[in-house]
Amino acid sequence: MLASLQSWLRSKSLWPPRLRQQVTRTGLAYTATLLIVALIAFLSANNLMFLILAAMLATFMISGFISKLSLAGLELELFLPQHISARRKVRAGVRLKNTKRWIPSFSIHLEGVAESGFDTILYFPVLPGGATVEEAVDVYFARRGAQKERTFQFSTRFPFGFAERREMITARHEILVYPCLDPQPGFESLLASVTGELETLQRGRGHDFYRIRPYEALESARHVDWKATAHTRDLQVREYVREQERSVLIYLDLDIPFDADEWFESAIECAAFLAYHLSLGETRVRLKTQEFDVTLPEPGDIYTILKYLALVSPMRGKLPEGPDEAASFQIVFSAHPGRMSALGWGKAEGAGARVLGRNAWDPGTETFE
């Protein structure tokens, strides 16, 4: 019956879900008992019943005052790591301080609301006056971008559980969330394909010896190592490392159709995934769009790229430009691959290229096309 009464109150908008004080089932039962005692007292004119009624009313009022006092003077600090990526849990620190010098707070619940990234409920049985406690928690952000406001809620049912009192606290310092760096369907196979092709392109006629390998059809005979051939009785070829460093140019086309927002988010995550993992090796990575152009390791670093990808948005109507270098391996993300090919992207001779359109990967499989 009490649950039905609570549902009826909410359905009639007489009990807003974000009300600072919400009456519990215990509180409803106590209120019903108080009304019965009041009715008996007035009908019987019995002084003892009036004393009992007065004591019950005083208890109810004191309960509300003490619960409000428990939540007063609480301060919260959330310590986050410097680098956060979407859809990946990271450890953070929570510091809760009771600024009331002499008065303790009892039975405090702390939880995050409104995409705060904090989905854990912490419970503090008692927080002495002037005390500070710290807890380690996991935070999780579902999407990339700047998070400027995070809302947290304190609540308590102390001392008698008649009502749950709530207080909201909003933190307003900005947090930047990078795109998700975890592998999505097709990303790892693309990375392996690009890495393998870069390794193949790295072979050549330089000054540093690379390896001896079996002869392949149509290769020039001048590279044959005759001593190794005589030893193995099969044609063997000497390889040397090319003098130029490995270089990858990632181009993200910001001019997308209105129905390609989901693909655009996936392309951003793929670009971030490739840039991050390629930067871990000895590869020069350059990210370019219609409005941005940076190369790492200098003048930028990988976090320069990730910060940009965390905030980038479509620029419809801003046409892309053609390539300005031919020595880098090109990875192009565009909703208009035909237009990019016409501009000269994906045609770098001897460097390799990928032009990835809206059908480049199938989200339902692990196969990259």
N, C-alpha and C positions, 0 to 999 in steps of 0.2 A: 504493500500500500504506500509506503514511504517513497519507494522508487517511482511509482506511478505519479505521486504528487510532485516529485522533482521534475519528471518529464513534462507534466502539465504546465508547471511554472515556466520551463524553458520554451515550450511551444507557444505560450502566450506572451513571450518577450518580457515577462515580469522578472526574469532571472537571467540577465545577460551572462554569457559564458566567460567574459573577461572582467566581471565584477571583482572589485578588490576584496570583498568578503563574501564567501559562498557558504551557506548553511549546509551542514552535513546531515546525514540521517540521524545521528545522535542528537544534533541540535534540533531537528524537527520533532523527534520524540520528546525531548526536554520541553520544547515550546508547547506541544500538545498537553503534556502533563501540567505545565504551568497554567495553561488556560483552564484546565479542569479544576485545579486547586483554587484558582481565582473565582470560578463559578460557584464552587461549593462554599467558599468563604463569604461571598456576597449573599448567597441564598440562606445560609445558616446563621450569618452574623456572629460567627464563632471567632473569638480573639486569637485562639491558637492557630486556626487556619490562616488568619491574616498574618501572623508571625511567620508561619511557614511560607506564605506567598512572598512576604518581604525578603526572606532569606533566599528564596529561589531567584527573585528579580535581581538581588544584589550579586548573587553568584554569576548570573548571566552577564551583567554589566561588567563585573570585574574580569571575567574571562575575555571579553572583547578588548578591554584596556590592556591586559597583560600581553595578549597576542600582538597587539599593535606596538607595544613597547619592545617586544622581542625583535621585531623587524626593523625598528628604528635604529639609525646609526650604523648600518652595515655598508661596507665598501667592498667593491669587487675589482680585481685586476686579473686580466687574462694575458698570459705570456705565450706568444706564438712563435714558431720557428721562422727564420728569415725567408725561406723559400717553401711555398705551398703549391701543390698541384691539385687540380680538380679530381674528385672521385678517388682520392687516396687518403686514408686515415693517417694523421700525424700526431705525435705526442705534444701536448701543450701543458702549461702550468696554470693553475687557478689559485689565487691568493685572496682569502676572505678575512676582512678585518672588522672587529667590533670596536667602533670608535667611542662607545659609551664607557666611561672610565670605571664605573663601579657596578653597573648593571649587566648581568650576563644575558645571553640570548639562548633560548632552548628550542630543540626540535626544529631545525631549519632545513628545508629542502631547497636545493638550487638546481634549476634547469634552464636550458636555452630555448628560445622560441624565435619565430620569424627568420628562418635561414641563418641563424647565428653560427652554424657549424658545430655547435655543442649539443649533442644529442644524448648526453649522459645525465642522470639525475643523481646528484650528490646529497648525502644526508649528514648533517652535523648535529649530534645529540645535544651538545652544549658548547657554547662559545663564551668563555669568560670575558668580563669587561676589560677592554684594552688589549685583548689577545688577537693574534694573527695565526691563521692556519693555512697550509698550502697542500694542494692535491694535484697529482698528475692525471690528466684526462686525455681522451682521444677526440680530435676535432675532424670534421669531414665537411667539405664543400662540394656540392653537386655540380657546380658550373664555374667556368672561368670568369674573370672580370674583377672589378674593384668592389669590395664589400665595405661600404662606408658606415653602416650602422648595424649593430648587433644587439638584440634585446635579450635580457635575462630576467628570470622571474624567481623571487624569493617567496616561499610560502611556509606557513606553520599552522598547526592545529592546537598548539599549546595554549592553555593548560588542560582544558577539559574536552576538547574535540567537538565543541558545539558548532564551530564554524572554521573554515579554512581561509585565513587572511593572506592576501597576495600583494606583493609590491614589485613593480617593473623597474628595471634599470637598463638604460640604453648607453652603450659604448659607441663613441663617434670617431675613433681614429681609423684611418683607412688600411685595409688589408688587400693585397694584390694576389689573386689566385691564378696560377699559370694553367694553361690547357693540360688535360690529362696526359701524362707521360707513360702510362701503362699501355702495353701492346693491345691493339684492337684487331679484329679479324682482318687479315691481309697485310698488316703493318710489318710484322716480323719477316714474312716472306719477301716483301718489297725491300726491306733493309738488307736481307741476305743476298738478294739479287744484285742490288746496287753495290754492296761491298765486294761481291765476287767479281763483278765487271770492273770495278776500280782496281782490284788486284791484278786482273788480266791486263788492263791498260798500263799498269805500272811496269810491266816487263818491257824491255827495249834495249837499245845499244847505248849504255852509259859507260862509266868508268869503274863502277863497283860490281864485282861478281855477284850474281844472284843465285844460280843453280845450274846443274846439268840435268837435262831431261831428254826423253826420246824425241827423235825427229818427227815432225808433223808434215803431212803432204803439202806441196807447193811452197815450202820454206826455202830460202836461199841457202845454197851449199856453203857459202862463206862462213856461216855460223857453226858449222859442224866441228865438233871436237874429235879429232882423229885418234887421239890416245884413248879417250873413253870409248870410242867406237871399236877400236881394236880389242880393248879389254872385255867389252860386253858382247862383241860381234853383232851389235845393232847400232844403227846410226844414232848418235847422241849430239845434242846441241847445247852450246854454252849460252846462258842468258845473263844479261846485265841489268841492273836497276836504272831506270830512267832518272835523269838528274832533276826534273821538275817534281814538285810536291803534288800530292793528290789534292784535287780541288773539286768541290761540288757547289753548284749554284741552284738554290731552291727559289723558284718564282711562284708567288701566290697571287693569282688574278683576283682583284677585288670587285671587278665588274661582273656581278652574277644576276641571274633572273630572280624575280620575287618568289618563285617557288623552289629555290635552291638553298634556302637557309640551312636546312638540315645537312645537306651535302657540304656546305661551306664550313660548318662546325667540325665535320669529320675531316675535311681537308686541313683545317687549322691544327687539329690534333695530330694528323699524320705528319705535317710539316714540323711540328714541335718534336715529335717522336724521332724523326729522322735527324733533325739538326742536333738534338741532344746526344743521340747515340753515335753519330758520326764525329761529333766534337770530342768524344772520349778517346778516339784514336788520333793518328797523325794526319788529319784531313783538314784542309782549309775549307770552311763552310761560309757561304755567302747567302743571305736571305734578302730577296728583293720583291717589292710590290710597287704599285703605282705611286706610293707616298713614302716608301722606306727603303733604305739600302744600307746594309751593314755587313761587314766581313769579320769573322773571327779566326784566329785568336786576337787580331788587332785590326781596327781600333776598338772593337767591342768584344764581349765575351758571350758565352751561351745564355747568360741571364739577361743580357741586352735583347736578345732575340725572343726569349720567353716572355719578358715584360711586354714587348710589343704585341706578341701573339695573344697575350692575355686581354688586351684592350682593343684589338683590331676589329673593325666592322666593315660591312660592304660599302663600296663606293660606286654605286650604279651610275653609269654614264661616263665614268673615267676610263678611257681606253688604255690598254697596256702598250708598252713599247717593245721593239724588237731587242734581241740580245746584243750586248756590247762587248762580249768576249766569247772566244770559240774554244779556249783550252780547258774549260771546266765541264765536268759531267753535269748535265742539265736535268733537273726534276721540276716539272711544271704542273701546277694545279690550276685548272681552269674549267669553268662550266662551258666554255666555247673552245674546245681543242682544235677545231678546224681553223678558227681565226688565229690561234697561237702558232699553228704550223705555217700559215700564210705569212706571218711576221718573221719566220725564220727560226722559231723555237723547235727544238728536237731534231735539228739538222746539223749539229756540230760534228764535223768530220774528225774521226779518231778519238773523240772524247766520250761518246756515249750519251744517251738521253732517254728520258721518260716524259711523255705528255699524258697526264692523268685527268680524264674528264669525269662526268657525273656517273658513268658506268664503269669506273676504273676498278672498283672492288665491290663485292657483294657482301653486305653486312651480315647475311645469314650463313656464310661459309668462312673457311679459313684460307680460301684460295685467292691469290692476287692475280688479276688478269693484266 
